[in-house]
Structures are given as structure tokens and as C-alpha cells.
């Protein structure tokens, strides 16, 4: 085991067995047929954060197959037999499997093989990167990529004239880091049929220069004009990419991904993966709310899937994004006095779809970022509840980034989940004050206010818009230090490490109707857990310590807290140590990427 820890491999436990026939006794023993289940595997000598308020810490986990049967050294030892496998974790930190509430999984997986623009910081670097990408492709093949952000080079949007000379025979379509803008070269615009006479579509914008010519930037629904002419990937290409995405997510400590898509590509790809066997990562994909009747029919015929790939949620879009100034606000942007953002689709149409989905027993999630879009979505959810009657809906507002402070209490009152992504607060936080203005800062990424109001707060990434990295998300939620290291965005909205970890674990399980099986470490639940190489609850005594300062080393860790706990995580971010638990057999996983 020591060698595994040194290699920075990751240990994860997971299982998919059924709850049927299991009984949890008052003594927390797992019983089947009147007999306590023996432990097939025991992970011991660990510092385990269970996420359970009545027993937050323990030092051992016993599994029967893929099910937790006991916690704690004494209870685990009592279930050991001669065939029980004992794994010493050497005092390492263990937390419940971390889930991601919002991913575009196929898009993110495909982008692992496309040109990466996340590190591009100047106009010339953008040009050079696209030139190299085009040179590596056969003539006529589309060059796709992701991750440009004009804020990294001063704020000027890219123009097709920048890259036409280095991509003459290669159509280019690259997405901004927020996923709400595409940048096309002239050849791509021509193939998409976009010129000065092309009207802006509803819910979208073709950015034009002073002469009325398209610059190459397409926003929101205008992106469809390009996407419809890009040749689709084959099923084999998608399936291969998904496997890369699974490895990337697992390597960062993610054990389940919820979907945020409005098509059937990811849904179908994950069903194909499940048909071939265990996916290694759990999934809860979404589809477009407009297609709610199709999903309802699948559920009627086939059910809702299993613990590996489940379905039953639809997604609608209210507005755009802050970065493209298309988030729908009550008042104009502070640096764009004539612009208050836009609605992606008419509210009445969105409500009709979501009402039908709700009536069919489906869960509904709505992308809403701006203050006005969030209020309209809350109004819509209230109207749907009045019309369809009471039930356990767990409706979700995805992103919920900029909330009118007077509307924060509505989330708890209406039972609406705030499904948020903390990395956005520190990435967009580099420049968000300019469009928001001072009056909207405290309602932006309002984690503290939402929790204090009693709302359910869940966390994720929005991958590939942000890294699929829950530990980075925890750091962002607790520290709120912007990615350029130059400031702290909204310090009053910081939360504690335990609260952030809860948002990635138990809250996400609740957000996906899985709290009986996942989210905490307790007897009877599936054994999804993550082993870390350092303790995220401990930091150096100097709370102002900069990066590189950390708490006790791995050799000093014990199974119970011996130092004061801080709401701040270790400033040297913990790393997952990875192995896969399948039926009691640990299987090595790839090293961290």
C-alpha cells in the first residue's frame, strides 16, 4: 500500500448492488437473512470523514462486496474472516465519493482530443496555436477547440482577420471558455452561410464590425448556424472520447457526473457504455426539456436505468452568460448601459415544456445566470407547482450565479436546489465586478447566503467550461481567490471546507434522488469513497499563509482530529490517490493527469 501512495495512484470504492434484502440494525450492523454480512474488504488506519453528523469521523471502512457493512476499527474487525482482505491506508484522508452536478460530458471528453486554448494568454498565442492545429489537419477538416478568453489578453474579442492567413483551407470553430460564444474564421463563416445579410436568430447574436460585416463571433443561439454544418462525430469517435473523459474525471476524485446537455448525444453514448458493462463512473444525464415526452416514454418502457447510468431529468435554458453579456439582468450591465442581456427562449414556451415534464414525474433543471432570469425561473417553478400539485420535485436552477438578494430566501421556501459551480466565482471573478457593478456583488455566487437561508446548495464544474476537479472547487468556494491571484471575489460569501464538501457529496446525492445510497459513508450505502494524500481540513496555524504552507504531513496524521479545524483547506491542494474497488478487489487506475 505504501508504494501505491507514493505513486499518487487513487483509491476509490464503489458499488452497484441492490438494497433489497438488507436491514440496518440499531447497532449499525448490515443484516441479510438474519445474519450480519461478513466483510470482504476492510480499509483501515485512515482518517475518514463520513459526512454523517452523528458520526463525522472514523478510522476504518468494512465492505461486503460493494456495500458498506461497518465503520470503525472495532466494528470492522468483528466482521472479518480468514478471507477478508485488509488494506492499510497509512493514515490517509478518506471522504465520500465526490459528485459533479453539472457537466457536458461528451463535449468535455471530445475536447480532450481537440486544440486546447485554456493556456492562451495573448493574441499571438491564439494565432500560433490555431496555425499549428490547422497544419496538423488535412485540408477541409474542421479545426475545433475550446477555452479562449479575451480577458486574458486585455478584453479585445478575436476577429476572423487575425487567423485567416494561417488557416486558409481549414474551417475554424472554437468555443469561448463559457461555452456561449464561438469564434469562426472566414472559411467557416462561408460554409455556415453567414454574411452581412444574415439576420440575428432569436436568442442569439452575430457580432458585426462598424461596416456591418460579421467579425467571426457568434453568441448563444447564433452558434447553431455553425454547429449545424460541422460534420458530426461518429458513435465510435464519441465512445472513445467518453472513455478518456471517464479517466479524467476519476483521476480528479469525481465518482459521478450529472448531465447538463440539451440533446441526446451524451444520453445515447452513456447508454451504449453501460450496455458494454460497468462504466467506472456513475452518470445522471439530462436531455432537452422540449423532448420530455420522449424521455417519459423511455422510462415507461425501460425504467430509469441503474446505479451506473440513470435518467429522469430534463434541462431548459433561460438566458446566456455573464462573459458574453447575455445573462438576463433586471438592470443594464454597469459597463454596457444599453444591454441587460437576453432570454434564450420565450418564458411561456419554456414553462409549457417544463410543466409537461413535471406532470410526467421528471426532474427539471433550468440554466439561469442573471438576476431577472433567476426570478423568472423561480416564478415558473412556483406556477408549475400550483398547477400540478405537491410532490417531491427537487427542481434545480443551474448556475444561479447572480441572485437578487431579496430572492435568496425563495430557494428554500420553494424547495428549489441551487446547482452551482464555485470555479466560476474565481475565474469570472477576475473581471466580473465591471459588468456587475457594486450593487450586485454580494448576490453573486452567494454560497454563504444560500446556506444561511436553509437552501440546498450543490456543487459541480460545468466541465469543460471549468475543470472537472472537485478539490479545486472546494478551494474556490472556501478561499474565493481569483485565478490570477490578484484578489478575493465576494469574501462575505465564503463557506467552510465541510460545507463545500457536503455540497459535492450528500447535497449532490439529494439533488439526484440518491441520498439513500450515496453521499455519505454509512452502513448499507454503496462504497463510493475517495482517498486523499493530505487532510483538507487542516492548514498551517497562520491563517494568512500563502500557497506552499500546509498542515501536518502524512506521517503525522491520526484517525481522529488532534489539531484545530479551520474552514480553510490546505493551501497545497490535496491530491486524489486512485484505485478502483470492484467486489473487494482493488484495481490500479491511471496516475493523475
N, C-alpha and C positions, 0 to 999 in steps of 0.2 A: 504493500500500500504506500509506503514511503516513496518508492520510485514513481508511482502514479502521481503523487502530489508534486514531486519535483518537476515532472514533465508538463505540469499545468494542464493535465487532462481533467475532464469534468466528470463528476458523478451525478447522475440523475436517476431517481427512482420513478417508475411509472407503472401503471397497471390499468387493465380494462375489464377486470372481472365483474360479474354482476353482484348486486347487493342481495339478491334473492337467497333466502335460507340463512342469512347471517343475523345474529342477535347480539347487541351490545348490552352486557350486564351492568348493574350498578358499579361493579368493580372494574369496569372498562376492559373486561375480557371479551374477545370476539368468539362467539359460540356458534357452532353449526351442529345440528342434530344432538344437542345436549352436551356436546364436548367442546372444550376450548381448543382452538386451532393451534397446532404447533408452529413454531417459527421456522421457516425455510432459510431465511437470511436475517442476520442481526447486524446493523450498523451501530457501532459503539464508540465510546471515547470521543464524543462530539459535543459541540455547543449548539444545541438545537433550539431555534426559535419556532414554536409551533403555530403561533398566530391565534391560539386559544386563550382567552382572557383568564380563565380559571387555572390554567397551567401553561404559562407562556414559555417556560424553559424546561428542557430535559436534557438527557445525555445519551440516549440510545433510542433506536427505532427498530422494532421487530416486524418483519413482513412474513405473511404466508402467501407465497406466490407474489402477486402484485397488490396485495391488500395489507394495510397496516393492522397488526393484531395487538401491539403493545407499545407503550412508550416508557422509557426509563430503564436503567441497567437492571434493577431487581426484577421488574415485571417481564422484561425481555428474556432474562436468564431463565425464569421459571418456565418459559415455553420452548427452551432449547432442547434439541435431541442430538443424538450422535451424528445425524446427517445435516444438522444446521450449519450453514456457512457463516462464519464470523468475520466481519470486515472492520478493522480498526481505522478510524478516520483521523487519528493523531491529533485530536483536539480541534479539528477544523469546524468552521461555522456551517450550519445547515439551516435552510429556510424552505418553506413550501414552494412548490413549483410556481414560477412567475409567469403570468399570462399577459398577453398584449391585446388591448381592447380594440385596436384599430389598425389593420394592415391591408395593403393592396398586394396580396401575396404573389400573384403571378407577375404583376408589373415589377415588383421589387426583385423577384427571382430572375426575370429576364434582364434586368439592369445590371446584374452581376456579370453579365457577359457583354454589356454594351460600353460605350465610351463613358468614363466617369469624369464628371465636371465638378464634383464637390470640392476639389482642392484648387480649382482655378480661381486666381485672385486678381488677375489683370486682363485687360482686353487682349493683349498679345498672347497670353497663355491660352485664352479661349481659341483664338485663331490657330495657334500652333497645334493645339490638341485636336481640333476638328480636321486640320490638314493631315495629321498623322492617321487619324481614323479613316478618312476618305481614301488615303493612299493604300490602306490595307484591304480595301474592298474592291470587288470587281465593278466596272463601270455600270451605273444604273441602279445598283443596290442601295437601298435607303440606309443612311447613317443615322442611327437613333442613339440617344443618350439622355442623361439626367443630371441635374444638380447645379445648373448655373444660377448665380445670384448677383444681380447688378450692384447690390450694396457692397459687395466685396471689392469693387473697383471704382467706387465713387458715386454710383447711382444712375449712370447713363445706360439706358436699355440697349441691348445689342441690335445692330442693323444688318440687314442682308448684305449690304455693301462691304461689311467687314470681312466676310468669308467667301463671297462669290468667286474671287480669283483663285482660291485654294481648293474649291470644291466644284469645279465647272461641270463635271459629269456625274456628280453624286448628289442626289436629293438629301437634304439635311432636315431632320425634325428632332429638336432636343427640348426637353422639358425643364422649366424652372424648378427650383427646389420645392416650391409649394404645390406643384402639380396643376396649377391654374393658368399657366402661360406656356405656349410653345414658341420656339424660335425656328423659323424656316429660312433657308436660302432662296434665291430667286428661282432655281430649278424646281424646288419643292412647291413654291407658290404657283408656278405654272402648271405643274401636274395636278395640283388641287383646284385649279380653275379660279384662282383668286387674283383679281386685279383691282384697279381703282373703281371699277363699276360694281364690284361685288358688295351687296348690302350687308351690314352687320346682322347676324342672326339674333333672334330673341334670346336674351340671357347671355350674350357674348359680344366681343368687340374685336374688330380688325384694326390694329393700331396703324395710323397713317402719318405721313410726314406733312410738312406745310403745303406741299403741292398736291396732296390727296392720294399719294401713292402708298401702298402697303409697305411697312418697314420690315416685315417678317415676323412680327409679334402677333400671336392670336391668343385671346383671353377667353377662358371658360367655354361656353357653348360654341364659340368660333373654332375651337380646336377640333371639333368634329369634322370640319371641312377638310382638314389634313388627314385626320385619322382614318377617314373612310377610303382614302386612296392608297394608304400604306398596305402592302400585301400582308395578310395575317400570318402569324406563325402556325406551323403545323402542330398537331397534337403531340407528336414525338418531341418537337423542339420545346414545347411548353412543359411536357412531363420531365424532360431532362433538366430544365431550368428550375422546376419546383424542387427537385432533389437537392440542387445547390442551395436553394432558399431554406430548405429544412435544416441542412447542415449549418448554415449561417445563423439561423435562429437558435438552434440548440447550443451552439458554441458560445452564445451570449447569455445562457441561462433561461431562455424562454421555453416553456413547456406546452403552451397553447397559444394560438393566434385566432382572434376574432376577425371576421372579414368586414370590409368597408367598400365593397365593389357594387356596381350597378349593372352588371352584365352576368352572363352565365359561364364565362371562361374559367374563372377560378373555381366556381362551384363544380363544373364538369371535370376539371383537372383533378380536384381533390377526391371526387368520387371514383375516378379511374385509379388514383393512387391507392385508395382504400380497397378497391377490388383486387389489387395485387398483393395485399397483406397489410400489416401494421404500417402506419405512416411515420412512426417515430416521433411525430409532433401532433398534438391534438388541434383540431380546427373547428370553427363555427362560422362558415362563410355566409355572406349576405348576397341578395340579388336585388334588382331594381324593384321599387315599390309598385311600379306600373304593372309588373308581372306577378302580382300577389296571387292571382287565381291559379296560375301555372304551378307555383310553389305549393299552394294549398292542395292541388290535385296530386302532386307527387307525395305529399305527406299522407293523404288519404289512401293512396295505393301502396306506399312503401314504408310509411312511418317516418321518423325524424332522424334516422341514422343511428350511430352508436357512440361510444365514448371516444372514439378516434376522430370520426368525422360526423358532425351533427349539422342539422339545418333547421330553419324555422324563423329566420329574421329577414326583413326587407329594409332597404335604405332609400331615402329620398334626399334631395338637395334643396336647401332653401336659398343659399347665397354663395358667394365666391370666397375670396381670401383677403386678408389684410395686405399682403405683399403686393398684390395686383390692384389694390384699392377697389375691390369688388365685393368685400364684406358689406352687408347691408346695414347701415347705421341710421340712428334717429336723426343725427345731425351730420353735416358735411365733415369730411376729414379736415384736421387742423391745417394741413399743408396743401389742401385741394378744395377750395371754398365752394366750388360748383358741383362737387361729387359726393354723394352719400352711399355709393356702392350700388348693387343691383340684386334683384331676385333672379335666381336661375330659372324658376318656373313660376307660373301663377299659383298663389296660395290655394285658391279654390280647387285647382286640378290636383295639387299635392294632397290636399285634405281628402279628396274623393278616393285616391289610391290608398292612403293610409287608413282611412275609415274602413274600406273593404278588407284590407289586410288584418286590421284589428278585429273585425267582426268574424274573420275566419280563424281567430286564435293565434295569429302570427305576432311576433315581436316586431316593433317598429323602431328604427333609428333614423334620425334626420341630421344631416350636416347643417349646422347653423353657427356662424362665427361672429357676425356683427350684432350690435345691441338690438336693432329692430328685428332682424331675422330670428334671434332667440326669443324675443317676446311674441312674435307671430307664431312660432313653433309651439311655445307653451300654450298660447291661446288655442291652437289647433288641437293639441293633446287634450285640453280641457273639454273642448267641444265634442271630440270623439268619445271621451269617457261618459259625458252626459247622454249622448245618443245611443251608445252601445251598451251602457250599463256597467256596473262594477265588476272587476276581475283583476287578477294578478298580472298586470301588463308589463311592468318594468320597461316602459318606453325610455328611449335614450336620446339625448342631444349630443351628437358627435362634435367635438372640439369645444363648444360653449366658451369661446375664448374671451369675448368682451361682453360682459353682462351688465345691464343697468343695476346699480346696487340695490334698488328697490325691488328687483325681480329675483334676487338670490333666494329669498325665502320660498318662492314658488316651487322650486325644485323639490324640497321636502314635502311641502303641502300637497303637491300633485303626484308625488311618488315618481318623479322623472329623474333618471340617472344622468349625472354629469359625466360624460365619457370623454376624458381629456388626455392631452399628450404634453407632459411637462417640458420636453426638449424644446418645443416651440417657444416657450416663455424665455429661454435663454438664447435661442438663435434669433428669433424675431425681435427679442428684447434689445438687440444692438441698435435698432433703428425705430422701434415701434412708437416711441414717445412722440416722434414728429407727426405721424398721421393721427395718432390718438388725441394728443393734447393732454394737458394736466388733469382735466376733469374725468377722463376715462381710464386712468392708470390703475386705480385701486380695484376697479371691477374687471381688470384684465388678468386672465389665468388666476382666478380668485379662489385658489385652493383652500386657504385658511378660512375665508368667509363661508364657503360652501360647507366645509366640515363643521364649523361652529353653528351653522344653521340646522344641522342634522341631516343634510343631504347625503345621498350615496355618491361617492366620488370614485371613479375607476380610472386607471392609467394605462397608457399604451404608447405607441411610437408614431403612427401614421406612416410606417415604412412603405415606400422608400423615401418619402419626404424627409424623414428623420431616421436615424439608425435604429435597427431593431435591437435595443440594448436597454433592458430594464434597470440595470445598475446605474447606467448613465442617466436614466430618467429619474431615479431616486435622488441622485446627486443634484440634478437640476431642480427638483421640487423642494429640496431642503436648503440648498445654497442660493439658487437663483442668480448665480454669477453668469453673466453673458459669455457667449462662446469666444469673444475676443478678449475676455479677461479685463475689460475696462470698467465694468460697473455691475451693480446688482439691480435687477429689474423687479420692482414691486416687493421690497423686503418685508412689508407687512403681511404678505400672502405666503410666506414660508411656512412649511409644516415640518413635523418631526420625521425621523427615519422610520419609526414604527408606523406612523400614519401613511407614509408613502409606500412602505412595503405592504401594508394592508390593501392599499389601492391596487397594487399589482397582483394580489393573491386572493384573499377572501372576498373583496369587493367585486373583483372580476368574475369570480365563481358565481356570485349572486347575480351579476349583470348578464350571465349566460344561463341562469336557472340550473346551476350545478353545485350549489352550496352543500348539498347532502353528500357529494362525492369528492369534492376538491376544494382548494382554497386554504385549508388549514391541515395540520398534521394531527390526526386523531384516530383512535382505533375504529376500524370499519371503513375508513376512507381509502381511496386509491393512493398508492405510494408515490406520488409525484413530488420530488424534492430536489433541491439544488445544494451542492456543497461548494463553499467559497473558500478561497485561500486566506482570507482575513476577515475580521469582525467588523461589519458595517455599523455596529452600534458604538464603537469606541474610537475616540480621537485623542490627540495629544492634549494635555491639560490646558495649554494655551489655545483658547478658542479662536484666536485670530491667526493661528498658524497657517502658513501658506502651503501650497502643494509640495509634497515631499516629506511632510511631517505626519506621523501616524502613531497609533496606539501600540499596545503590546504586540510583540512579534508572535508568530505562530507557535513558537516553543513556550511562550508564556501563557497561552490560552488555557482556561479551565472550563469545566462543564457548567459552571454557574457564574453569574456576574460577580466580579471582585473589584471592579472599578466603577466609578460613577458613570451612568449612561448619559449620553448627550444627544440632543435632537439632530446633531450634525453627523454625517457619515465620515468614515476615514477619508482624509483628503487624498490619499493614494488609493484610487478606486479598487475595491476588491475584484478579484477575477474568478470566474467560474472554473471549477475543476471537474472534468466531464467523464462520466462512464454511464452506460445505459443499463438500467435494471429490467430484465425480462425474465419473469418466472424464477427469480432468485439468482440468476446468473449475471454477474457484471460483465458488460461487453465494452471494450475500449471504443472511444469516439475520437474523431479528429481533434488535433490540437486547436487552440483558439486561433481564429482568423481575424 
